[in-house]
């Protein structure tokens, strides 16, 4: 027994927590935009591509420099490589940018 719970009660609690985690992961997978700061967002830009947008119309690169985001037909491969990230990297960049 742990803290007055039987083994069966502990297993039940673990299963309930697992179900809650599954629900949260499902909601997270549906998200397309996260607000990180007052005017700083992480936005989905493809299947596994995320950008950090700041102050509308601009995106942030790894060096925390802002760039105006051109229309999709005018985006070069270099621009996309510099401003598209995994979700984890985009969150890190957004946190660092928002903290400046």
N, CA, C and O atoms as CSV, one atom per row, in Angstrom:
chain,resi,resn,atom,element,x,y,z
A,1,UNK,N,N,0.826,-1.184,0.000
A,1,UNK,CA,C,0.000,0.000,0.000
A,1,UNK,C,C,0.874,1.253,0.000
A,1,UNK,O,O,1.894,1.317,0.687
A,2,UNK,N,N,0.460,2.235,-0.775
A,2,UNK,CA,C,1.139,3.520,-0.826
A,2,UNK,C,C,0.121,4.583,-0.450
A,2,UNK,O,O,-0.912,4.729,-1.103
A,3,UNK,N,N,0.423,5.324,0.610
A,3,UNK,CA,C,-0.455,6.401,1.069
A,3,UNK,C,C,-1.898,5.943,1.222
A,3,UNK,O,O,-2.826,6.669,0.866
A,4,UNK,N,N,-2.082,4.764,1.739
A,4,UNK,CA,C,-3.414,4.268,2.012
A,4,UNK,C,C,-4.141,3.719,0.801
A,4,UNK,O,O,-5.344,3.469,0.875
A,5,UNK,N,N,-3.448,3.523,-0.313
A,5,UNK,CA,C,-4.084,2.989,-1.523
A,5,UNK,C,C,-3.655,1.537,-1.730
A,5,UNK,O,O,-2.521,1.156,-1.440
A,6,UNK,N,N,-4.572,0.761,-2.226
A,6,UNK,CA,C,-4.238,-0.621,-2.568
A,6,UNK,C,C,-3.526,-0.627,-3.921
A,6,UNK,O,O,-3.545,0.364,-4.650
A,7,UNK,N,N,-2.904,-1.752,-4.241
A,7,UNK,CA,C,-2.237,-1.877,-5.533
A,7,UNK,C,C,-3.225,-1.667,-6.677
A,7,UNK,O,O,-2.894,-1.026,-7.674
A,8,UNK,N,N,-4.423,-2.198,-6.536
A,8,UNK,CA,C,-5.445,-2.030,-7.586
A,8,UNK,C,C,-5.826,-0.559,-7.758
A,8,UNK,O,O,-6.033,-0.099,-8.881
A,9,UNK,N,N,-5.918,0.175,-6.659
A,9,UNK,CA,C,-6.250,1.603,-6.735
A,9,UNK,C,C,-5.115,2.384,-7.402
A,9,UNK,O,O,-5.368,3.319,-8.161
A,10,UNK,N,N,-3.888,2.009,-7.127
A,10,UNK,CA,C,-2.736,2.662,-7.761
A,10,UNK,C,C,-2.753,2.401,-9.258
A,10,UNK,O,O,-2.542,3.322,-10.047
A,11,UNK,N,N,-2.998,1.168,-9.659
A,11,UNK,CA,C,-3.067,0.829,-11.086
A,11,UNK,C,C,-4.200,1.597,-11.753
A,11,UNK,O,O,-4.033,2.089,-12.869
A,12,UNK,N,N,-5.338,1.709,-11.101
A,12,UNK,CA,C,-6.466,2.455,-11.650
A,12,UNK,C,C,-6.105,3.925,-11.847
A,12,UNK,O,O,-6.444,4.515,-12.873
A,13,UNK,N,N,-5.425,4.516,-10.875
A,13,UNK,CA,C,-5.009,5.917,-10.981
A,13,UNK,C,C,-4.020,6.104,-12.139
A,13,UNK,O,O,-4.109,7.082,-12.881
A,14,UNK,N,N,-3.091,5.177,-12.289
A,14,UNK,CA,C,-2.120,5.245,-13.383
A,14,UNK,C,C,-2.839,5.150,-14.726
A,14,UNK,O,O,-2.515,5.889,-15.656
A,15,UNK,N,N,-3.806,4.251,-14.831
A,15,UNK,CA,C,-4.567,4.118,-16.075
A,15,UNK,C,C,-5.350,5.390,-16.388
A,15,UNK,O,O,-5.417,5.806,-17.545
A,16,UNK,N,N,-5.939,6.009,-15.372
A,16,UNK,CA,C,-6.670,7.264,-15.576
A,16,UNK,C,C,-5.730,8.369,-16.038
A,16,UNK,O,O,-6.081,9.151,-16.922
A,17,UNK,N,N,-4.551,8.440,-15.453
A,17,UNK,CA,C,-3.569,9.433,-15.883
A,17,UNK,C,C,-3.139,9.186,-17.323
A,17,UNK,O,O,-2.977,10.132,-18.094
A,18,UNK,N,N,-2.954,7.924,-17.688
A,18,UNK,CA,C,-2.611,7.582,-19.066
A,18,UNK,C,C,-3.677,8.036,-20.041
A,18,UNK,O,O,-3.362,8.533,-21.123
A,19,UNK,N,N,-4.947,7.867,-19.663
A,19,UNK,CA,C,-6.054,8.317,-20.520
A,19,UNK,C,C,-6.044,9.832,-20.672
A,19,UNK,O,O,-6.289,10.348,-21.763
A,20,UNK,N,N,-5.764,10.542,-19.594
A,20,UNK,CA,C,-5.701,12.009,-19.652
A,20,UNK,C,C,-4.549,12.459,-20.539
A,20,UNK,O,O,-4.692,13.409,-21.309
A,21,UNK,N,N,-3.414,11.788,-20.435
A,21,UNK,CA,C,-2.259,12.111,-21.287
A,21,UNK,C,C,-2.621,11.888,-22.749
A,21,UNK,O,O,-2.287,12.716,-23.596
A,22,UNK,N,N,-3.287,10.803,-23.056
A,22,UNK,CA,C,-3.712,10.524,-24.434
A,22,UNK,C,C,-4.624,11.628,-24.961
A,22,UNK,O,O,-4.478,12.051,-26.108
A,23,UNK,N,N,-5.567,12.101,-24.139
A,23,UNK,CA,C,-6.468,13.184,-24.543
A,23,UNK,C,C,-5.690,14.465,-24.817
A,23,UNK,O,O,-5.937,15.145,-25.813
A,24,UNK,N,N,-4.752,14.792,-23.936
A,24,UNK,CA,C,-3.947,16.002,-24.115
A,24,UNK,C,C,-3.076,15.917,-25.366
A,24,UNK,O,O,-2.941,16.902,-26.091
A,25,UNK,N,N,-2.489,14.758,-25.624
A,25,UNK,CA,C,-1.682,14.577,-26.832
A,25,UNK,C,C,-2.540,14.728,-28.081
A,25,UNK,O,O,-2.095,15.304,-29.074
A,26,UNK,N,N,-3.764,14.215,-28.040
A,26,UNK,CA,C,-4.671,14.348,-29.173
A,26,UNK,C,C,-4.987,15.819,-29.439
A,26,UNK,O,O,-4.992,16.254,-30.590
A,27,UNK,N,N,-5.249,16.579,-28.388
A,27,UNK,CA,C,-5.521,18.009,-28.550
A,27,UNK,C,C,-4.288,18.730,-29.076
A,27,UNK,O,O,-4.402,19.581,-29.959
A,28,UNK,N,N,-3.125,18.406,-28.554
A,28,UNK,CA,C,-1.882,19.032,-28.998
A,28,UNK,C,C,-1.643,18.763,-30.480
A,28,UNK,O,O,-1.220,19.660,-31.209
A,29,UNK,N,N,-1.907,17.553,-30.928
A,29,UNK,CA,C,-1.692,17.202,-32.332
A,29,UNK,C,C,-2.621,17.960,-33.270
A,29,UNK,O,O,-2.328,18.078,-34.460
A,30,UNK,N,N,-3.726,18.473,-32.763
A,30,UNK,CA,C,-4.660,19.245,-33.587
A,30,UNK,C,C,-4.316,20.726,-33.617
A,30,UNK,O,O,-4.852,21.459,-34.448
A,31,UNK,N,N,-3.443,21.183,-32.740
A,31,UNK,CA,C,-3.103,22.599,-32.648
A,31,UNK,C,C,-2.311,23.053,-33.867
A,31,UNK,O,O,-1.485,22.308,-34.395
A,32,UNK,N,N,-2.565,24.269,-34.305
A,32,UNK,CA,C,-1.825,24.848,-35.421
A,32,UNK,C,C,-1.157,26.164,-35.041
A,32,UNK,O,O,-0.428,26.748,-35.843
A,33,UNK,N,N,-1.409,26.637,-33.799
A,33,UNK,CA,C,-0.823,27.915,-33.374
A,33,UNK,C,C,-0.740,27.953,-31.859
A,33,UNK,O,O,-1.683,27.596,-31.154
A,34,UNK,N,N,0.422,28.398,-31.374
A,34,UNK,CA,C,0.636,28.568,-29.945
A,34,UNK,C,C,1.079,30.001,-29.678
A,34,UNK,O,O,1.963,30.512,-30.366
A,35,UNK,N,N,0.484,30.648,-28.701
A,35,UNK,CA,C,0.928,31.983,-28.327
A,35,UNK,C,C,1.991,31.847,-27.252
A,35,UNK,O,O,1.762,31.227,-26.213
A,36,UNK,N,N,3.162,32.434,-27.510
A,36,UNK,CA,C,4.295,32.320,-26.598
A,36,UNK,C,C,4.525,33.631,-25.855
A,36,UNK,O,O,4.916,33.619,-24.688
A,37,UNK,N,N,4.292,34.737,-26.504
A,37,UNK,CA,C,4.432,36.065,-25.906
A,37,UNK,C,C,3.285,36.927,-26.399
A,37,UNK,O,O,2.399,36.454,-27.112
A,38,UNK,N,N,3.307,38.191,-26.016
A,38,UNK,CA,C,2.204,39.067,-26.400
A,38,UNK,C,C,1.991,39.090,-27.910
A,38,UNK,O,O,0.854,38.997,-28.373
A,39,UNK,N,N,3.057,39.211,-28.674
A,39,UNK,CA,C,2.972,39.227,-30.136
A,39,UNK,C,C,3.883,38.183,-30.767
A,39,UNK,O,O,4.367,38.380,-31.881
A,40,UNK,N,N,4.120,37.084,-30.077
A,40,UNK,CA,C,5.001,36.024,-30.565
A,40,UNK,C,C,4.219,34.715,-30.589
A,40,UNK,O,O,3.627,34.308,-29.590
A,41,UNK,N,N,4.230,34.070,-31.746
A,41,UNK,CA,C,3.473,32.837,-31.937
A,41,UNK,C,C,4.329,31.777,-32.609
A,41,UNK,O,O,5.249,32.099,-33.361
A,42,UNK,N,N,4.030,30.531,-32.341
A,42,UNK,CA,C,4.573,29.407,-33.102
A,42,UNK,C,C,3.413,28.904,-33.948
A,42,UNK,O,O,2.358,28.546,-33.424
A,43,UNK,N,N,3.621,28.881,-35.277
A,43,UNK,CA,C,2.543,28.536,-36.197
A,43,UNK,C,C,2.952,27.392,-37.116
A,43,UNK,O,O,4.091,27.327,-37.577
A,44,UNK,N,N,2.023,26.506,-37.371
A,44,UNK,CA,C,2.276,25.375,-38.255
A,44,UNK,C,C,2.330,25.866,-39.697
A,44,UNK,O,O,1.491,26.650,-40.141
A,45,UNK,N,N,3.357,25.374,-40.425
A,45,UNK,CA,C,3.522,25.775,-41.823
A,45,UNK,C,C,3.716,24.566,-42.736
A,45,UNK,O,O,4.265,24.702,-43.830
A,46,UNK,N,N,3.285,23.418,-42.311
A,46,UNK,CA,C,3.417,22.205,-43.101
A,46,UNK,C,C,3.296,21.009,-42.190
A,46,UNK,O,O,3.056,21.149,-40.991
A,47,UNK,N,N,3.464,19.830,-42.763
A,47,UNK,CA,C,3.285,18.599,-41.978
A,47,UNK,C,C,4.135,18.588,-40.713
A,47,UNK,O,O,3.610,18.355,-39.624
A,48,UNK,N,N,5.415,18.831,-40.835
A,48,UNK,CA,C,6.309,18.866,-39.672
A,48,UNK,C,C,7.121,20.146,-39.655
A,48,UNK,O,O,8.273,20.147,-39.221
A,49,UNK,N,N,6.536,21.227,-40.118
A,49,UNK,CA,C,7.243,22.510,-40.216
A,49,UNK,C,C,6.487,23.571,-39.422
A,49,UNK,O,O,5.276,23.745,-39.563
A,50,UNK,N,N,7.241,24.269,-38.589
A,50,UNK,CA,C,6.684,25.322,-37.758
A,50,UNK,C,C,7.537,26.570,-37.922
A,50,UNK,O,O,8.740,26.481,-38.169
A,51,UNK,N,N,6.909,27.736,-37.782
A,51,UNK,CA,C,7.660,28.986,-37.811
A,51,UNK,C,C,7.354,29.764,-36.535
A,51,UNK,O,O,6.386,29.485,-35.827
A,52,UNK,N,N,8.201,30.738,-36.269
A,52,UNK,CA,C,7.978,31.662,-35.164
A,52,UNK,C,C,7.581,32.987,-35.796
A,52,UNK,O,O,8.390,33.613,-36.481
A,53,UNK,N,N,6.355,33.417,-35.576
A,53,UNK,CA,C,5.908,34.695,-36.127
A,53,UNK,C,C,5.911,35.740,-35.018
A,53,UNK,O,O,5.601,35.465,-33.859
A,54,UNK,N,N,6.271,36.936,-35.424
A,54,UNK,CA,C,6.345,38.037,-34.457
A,54,UNK,C,C,5.744,39.282,-35.079
A,54,UNK,O,O,6.093,39.660,-36.197
A,55,UNK,N,N,4.857,39.906,-34.363
A,55,UNK,CA,C,4.266,41.182,-34.753
A,55,UNK,C,C,3.579,41.130,-36.111
A,55,UNK,O,O,3.523,42.144,-36.807
A,56,UNK,N,N,3.065,39.993,-36.496
A,56,UNK,CA,C,2.312,39.854,-37.740
A,56,UNK,C,C,3.140,40.163,-38.979
A,56,UNK,O,O,3.705,41.250,-39.098
A,57,UNK,N,N,3.211,39.231,-39.878
A,57,UNK,CA,C,3.908,39.456,-41.140
A,57,UNK,C,C,5.398,39.196,-41.121
A,57,UNK,O,O,6.040,39.211,-42.171
A,58,UNK,N,N,5.963,38.958,-39.946
A,58,UNK,CA,C,7.384,38.644,-39.881
A,58,UNK,C,C,7.584,37.297,-39.200
A,58,UNK,O,O,6.778,36.878,-38.370
A,59,UNK,N,N,8.675,36.627,-39.568
A,59,UNK,CA,C,9.055,35.370,-38.942
A,59,UNK,C,C,10.479,35.492,-38.438
A,59,UNK,O,O,11.248,36.328,-38.911
A,60,UNK,N,N,10.821,34.655,-37.482
A,60,UNK,CA,C,12.108,34.738,-36.792
A,60,UNK,C,C,12.971,33.549,-37.196
A,60,UNK,O,O,12.483,32.425,-37.310
A,61,UNK,N,N,14.269,33.810,-37.413
A,61,UNK,CA,C,15.192,32.722,-37.739
A,61,UNK,C,C,15.917,32.244,-36.487
A,61,UNK,O,O,15.630,32.719,-35.388
A,62,UNK,N,N,16.847,31.314,-36.638
A,62,UNK,CA,C,17.562,30.736,-35.493
A,62,UNK,C,C,18.399,31.764,-34.728
A,62,UNK,O,O,18.659,31.596,-33.537
A,63,UNK,N,N,18.814,32.820,-35.415
A,63,UNK,CA,C,19.613,33.869,-34.763
A,63,UNK,C,C,18.736,34.957,-34.169
A,63,UNK,O,O,19.235,36.003,-33.752
A,64,UNK,N,N,17.419,34.714,-34.128
A,64,UNK,CA,C,16.420,35.615,-33.554
A,64,UNK,C,C,16.257,36.904,-34.361
A,64,UNK,O,O,15.847,37.933,-33.825
A,65,UNK,N,N,16.580,36.836,-35.641
A,65,UNK,CA,C,16.394,37.974,-36.539
A,65,UNK,C,C,15.033,37.846,-37.209
A,65,UNK,O,O,14.631,36.756,-37.618
A,66,UNK,N,N,14.324,38.975,-37.316
A,66,UNK,CA,C,13.014,38.973,-37.968
A,66,UNK,C,C,13.165,39.185,-39.462
A,66,UNK,O,O,14.033,39.929,-39.917
A,67,UNK,N,N,12.291,38.508,-40.229
A,67,UNK,CA,C,12.257,38.640,-41.687
A,67,UNK,C,C,10.799,38.779,-42.117
A,67,UNK,O,O,9.921,38.081,-41.609
A,68,UNK,N,N,10.554,39.684,-43.054
A,68,UNK,CA,C,9.205,39.737,-43.614
A,68,UNK,C,C,8.972,38.448,-44.382
A,68,UNK,O,O,9.840,37.990,-45.125
A,69,UNK,N,N,7.798,37.868,-44.200
A,69,UNK,CA,C,7.492,36.605,-44.853
A,69,UNK,C,C,6.826,36.878,-46.195
A,69,UNK,O,O,5.721,37.420,-46.243
A,70,UNK,N,N,7.493,36.507,-47.283
A,70,UNK,CA,C,6.900,36.740,-48.604
A,70,UNK,C,C,5.714,35.815,-48.867
A,70,UNK,O,O,5.473,34.864,-48.123
A,71,UNK,N,N,4.994,36.108,-49.918
A,71,UNK,CA,C,3.903,35.239,-50.349
A,71,UNK,C,C,4.484,33.856,-50.641
A,71,UNK,O,O,5.650,33.755,-51.023
A,72,UNK,N,N,3.699,32.787,-50.471
A,72,UNK,CA,C,4.228,31.435,-50.668
A,72,UNK,C,C,4.975,31.240,-51.992
A,72,UNK,O,O,6.003,30.565,-52.025
A,73,UNK,N,N,4.474,31.818,-53.066
A,73,UNK,CA,C,5.126,31.630,-54.370
A,73,UNK,C,C,6.476,32.329,-54.458
A,73,UNK,O,O,7.265,32.030,-55.354
A,74,UNK,N,N,6.756,33.258,-53.539
A,74,UNK,CA,C,8.023,33.995,-53.562
A,74,UNK,C,C,9.015,33.541,-52.492
A,74,UNK,O,O,10.080,34.140,-52.341
A,75,UNK,N,N,8.675,32.493,-51.754
A,75,UNK,CA,C,9.574,31.999,-50.707
A,75,UNK,C,C,10.647,31.105,-51.318
A,75,UNK,O,O,10.335,30.120,-51.987
A,76,UNK,N,N,11.898,31.450,-51.087
A,76,UNK,CA,C,12.997,30.645,-51.612
A,76,UNK,C,C,13.268,29.463,-50.694
A,76,UNK,O,O,12.827,29.440,-49.544
A,77,UNK,N,N,13.992,28.488,-51.210
A,77,UNK,CA,C,14.387,27.342,-50.386
A,77,UNK,C,C,15.229,27.804,-49.206
A,77,UNK,O,O,15.121,27.254,-48.110
A,78,UNK,N,N,16.072,28.816,-49.427
A,78,UNK,CA,C,16.919,29.339,-48.351
A,78,UNK,C,C,16.074,29.977,-47.247
A,78,UNK,O,O,16.337,29.789,-46.060
A,79,UNK,N,N,15.053,30.736,-47.661
A,79,UNK,CA,C,14.164,31.360,-46.678
A,79,UNK,C,C,13.458,30.293,-45.859
A,79,UNK,O,O,13.396,30.389,-44.633
A,80,UNK,N,N,12.929,29.286,-46.521
A,80,UNK,CA,C,12.214,28.211,-45.818
A,80,UNK,C,C,13.156,27.481,-44.868
A,80,UNK,O,O,12.784,27.198,-43.730
A,81,UNK,N,N,14.367,27.173,-45.316
A,81,UNK,CA,C,15.324,26.472,-44.457
A,81,UNK,C,C,15.686,27.300,-43.228
A,81,UNK,O,O,15.931,26.747,-42.156
A,82,UNK,N,N,15.721,28.613,-43.376
A,82,UNK,CA,C,16.111,29.487,-42.264
A,82,UNK,C,C,14.978,29.755,-41.285
A,82,UNK,O,O,15.232,30.159,-40.151
A,83,UNK,N,N,13.729,29.538,-41.700
A,83,UNK,CA,C,12.597,29.963,-40.867
A,83,UNK,C,C,11.592,28.861,-40.570
A,83,UNK,O,O,10.508,29.150,-40.063
A,84,UNK,N,N,11.917,27.610,-40.870
A,84,UNK,CA,C,11.026,26.488,-40.573
A,84,UNK,C,C,11.750,25.509,-39.668
A,84,UNK,O,O,12.919,25.189,-39.882
A,85,UNK,N,N,11.040,25.041,-38.656
A,85,UNK,CA,C,11.666,24.247,-37.605
A,85,UNK,C,C,10.742,23.114,-37.163
A,85,UNK,O,O,9.565,23.072,-37.519
A,86,UNK,N,N,11.307,22.201,-36.381
A,86,UNK,CA,C,10.462,21.237,-35.671
A,86,UNK,C,C,9.685,22.021,-34.612
A,86,UNK,O,O,10.051,23.150,-34.287
A,87,UNK,N,N,8.639,21.442,-34.084
A,87,UNK,CA,C,7.867,22.128,-33.043
A,87,UNK,C,C,8.735,22.438,-31.841
A,87,UNK,O,O,8.653,23.531,-31.282
A,88,UNK,N,N,9.561,21.496,-31.440
A,88,UNK,CA,C,10.420,21.701,-30.270
A,88,UNK,C,C,11.392,22.855,-30.491
A,88,UNK,O,O,11.557,23.708,-29.619
A,89,UNK,N,N,12.034,22.882,-31.659
A,89,UNK,CA,C,12.988,23.970,-31.934
A,89,UNK,C,C,12.264,25.305,-32.048
A,89,UNK,O,O,12.764,26.320,-31.565
A,90,UNK,N,N,11.093,25.318,-32.680
A,90,UNK,CA,C,10.328,26.565,-32.805
A,90,UNK,C,C,9.934,27.100,-31.435
A,90,UNK,O,O,10.000,28.308,-31.205
A,91,UNK,N,N,9.530,26.230,-30.530
A,91,UNK,CA,C,9.176,26.670,-29.172
A,91,UNK,C,C,10.388,27.270,-28.466
A,91,UNK,O,O,10.271,28.287,-27.782
A,92,UNK,N,N,11.539,26.645,-28.629
A,92,UNK,CA,C,12.766,27.162,-28.021
A,92,UNK,C,C,13.105,28.545,-28.589
A,92,UNK,O,O,13.418,29.466,-27.835
A,93,UNK,N,N,13.044,28.686,-29.893
A,93,UNK,CA,C,13.338,29.978,-30.541
A,93,UNK,C,C,12.332,31.032,-30.077
A,93,UNK,O,O,12.711,32.160,-29.760
A,94,UNK,N,N,11.064,30.668,-30.037
A,94,UNK,CA,C,10.026,31.616,-29.613
A,94,UNK,C,C,10.237,32.053,-28.175
A,94,UNK,O,O,10.090,33.234,-27.861
A,95,UNK,N,N,10.576,31.129,-27.306
A,95,UNK,CA,C,10.850,31.473,-25.905
A,95,UNK,C,C,12.015,32.450,-25.801
A,95,UNK,O,O,11.941,33.445,-25.079
A,96,UNK,N,N,13.093,32.157,-26.532
A,96,UNK,CA,C,14.264,33.045,-26.506
A,96,UNK,C,C,13.944,34.405,-27.085
A,96,UNK,O,O,14.390,35.423,-26.555
A,97,UNK,N,N,13.168,34.443,-28.181
A,97,UNK,CA,C,12.807,35.711,-28.787
A,97,UNK,C,C,11.910,36.530,-27.858
A,97,UNK,O,O,12.115,37.734,-27.697
A,98,UNK,N,N,10.936,35.892,-27.260
A,98,UNK,CA,C,10.003,36.593,-26.369
A,98,UNK,C,C,10.704,37.123,-25.117
A,98,UNK,O,O,10.257,38.108,-24.530
A,99,UNK,N,N,11.788,36.484,-24.709
A,99,UNK,CA,C,12.500,36.895,-23.501
A,99,UNK,C,C,13.435,38.084,-23.713
A,99,UNK,O,O,13.915,38.663,-22.738
A,100,UNK,N,N,13.705,38.463,-24.965
A,100,UNK,CA,C,14.626,39.591,-25.206
A,100,UNK,C,C,13.980,40.912,-24.838
A,100,UNK,O,O,14.605,41.964,-24.974
